[in-house]
Every structure is written in C-alpha cells, then in structure tokens.
Amino acid sequence: MSFFVHYQYVIAWAVYLLAGMGCCVVWWKMTSIIGNRAVREMLRGFAIVLIFTPWYAGDTPEFYAPAVVVLLMDVLLAGTASGLKGGVVLLFTTFSMLVVLTVRQFRRYRG
C-alpha cells in the first residue's frame, strides 16, 4: 500500500496517458474516412491538444493536470474569471498546433 500512496500521482498520469493514447487511436480511425487531408490533420491536432496539454492543478507548480480539466474545474468552481489559467494555455497550444500544420501545408505544396 505504501508504494501506491507514494507513487499515486505518477501512476495516475501513466493511466491517463495510456487512456489518452487509446482515445487518439480511436480518433485516428474515425478521422481516417475524411477525404480532405487538412481538415483531417486539424481535427487530429485538436484532439491531441485537448488530451495531452498539461497545466498547473493548483496555485503551485508542483502538480499538473490536463488543461481541459483545469479549465473546467476553474470555471465550475471559481467562476469564469478564474478559468483563464487553463484556457490561455489551451489557446496558445492550439495556435502553435495550427502554425505547425500551416507550415506543413506550405512545405507540402512548395516541395
């Protein structure tokens, strides 16, 4: 029991990452039928951003949680003004993902 208590944070993240990878595999299969490559990659990118973006779970940077969960918990428990913590990081990560996809599209058409 001591092992679980000491490593429960690491075990929880390992379970979350495995479940996230499983969700991504299912999402990849579901989006494989979309004919437009740009839309398919964008939908896959949104799924990766929503599932795998971490952010501080509390006031201290000691523990992380998925940014979507942080955003939802802040909005539900502390109001909309507090929900900016998880929301800003999700916006930045989404913007970064869109920049990467745009650069890939330009490189694909130029080369």
C-alpha positions in Angstrom: 0.0 0.0 0.0 2.9 2.4 0.7 4.1 2.0 -2.9 0.7 3.2 -4.2 0.5 6.1 -1.8 3.9 7.3 -2.7 3.6 6.9 -6.5 -0.1 7.5 -7.0 0.5 10.8 -8.9 2.8 9.0 -11.3 0.5 6.1 -11.6 -2.5 8.3 -12.3 -0.6 10.1 -15.1 0.6 6.8 -16.6 -3.0 5.6 -16.7 -4.2 8.9 -18.1 -1.5 8.9 -20.8 -2.4 5.3 -21.8 -6.1 6.1 -22.0 -5.3 9.2 -24.0 -3.3 7.2 -26.5 -6.2 4.8 -26.7 -8.5 7.7 -27.4 -6.1 9.0 -30.1 -6.0 5.6 -31.8 -9.8 5.5 -31.9 -9.9 9.2 -33.1 -7.3 8.4 -35.9 -9.5 5.5 -37.1 -12.6 7.7 -37.0 -11.0 10.6 -38.9 -9.3 8.4 -41.5 -12.5 8.5 -43.6 -12.3 12.3 -44.0 -11.1 12.9 -47.5 -9.7 16.4 -47.0 -6.2 16.0 -45.6 -6.0 19.5 -44.0 -9.3 19.0 -42.1 -8.3 15.5 -41.0 -5.0 16.7 -39.6 -6.6 19.7 -37.9 -9.2 17.5 -36.2 -6.4 15.1 -35.1 -4.4 18.1 -33.8 -7.3 19.4 -31.8 -7.7 16.0 -30.1 -4.0 15.9 -29.2 -4.1 19.4 -27.8 -7.2 18.7 -25.7 -6.0 15.4 -24.4 -2.3 16.0 -23.8 -1.8 19.6 -22.8 -0.9 19.8 -19.1 -1.2 22.8 -16.7 -0.8 23.5 -13.1 -3.5 21.9 -11.0 -3.4 24.4 -8.2 -1.7 27.6 -7.2 1.7 25.9 -7.0 3.5 24.3 -10.0 4.1 21.1 -8.0 1.2 19.1 -9.6 0.0 19.1 -13.2 -3.4 18.1 -14.6 -4.8 18.2 -18.1 -5.5 21.8 -19.1 -9.1 20.9 -20.1 -9.8 19.6 -16.6 -8.1 22.6 -15.0 -10.2 24.9 -17.2 -13.5 23.1 -16.5 -12.9 22.9 -12.7 -11.9 26.6 -12.5 -14.9 27.7 -14.4 -17.3 25.5 -12.5 -15.9 26.1 -9.0 -14.4 29.6 -9.1 -16.2 31.3 -11.9 -15.3 32.5 -15.4 -12.6 34.9 -14.3 -10.6 32.1 -12.8 -11.0 29.9 -15.9 -8.4 31.8 -17.8 -5.5 29.7 -16.4 -6.3 26.6 -18.3 -7.9 28.5 -21.2 -4.9 30.6 -22.1 -2.6 27.6 -22.3 -5.1 25.7 -24.4 -5.4 28.7 -26.8 -1.6 29.0 -27.0 -1.2 25.3 -27.7 -3.9 25.3 -30.3 -2.3 28.3 -32.0 1.0 26.5 -32.0 -0.6 23.4 -33.5 -2.2 25.5 -36.2 1.1 27.2 -37.1 2.8 23.8 -37.4 0.0 22.5 -39.6 0.1 25.6 -41.8 3.9 25.3 -42.2 3.5 21.6 -43.1 0.9 22.5 -45.8 3.1 25.2 -47.3 6.1 22.8 -47.4 4.0 20.1 -48.9 2.8 22.4 -51.8 6.2 24.0 -52.4 8.2 20.9 -52.4 
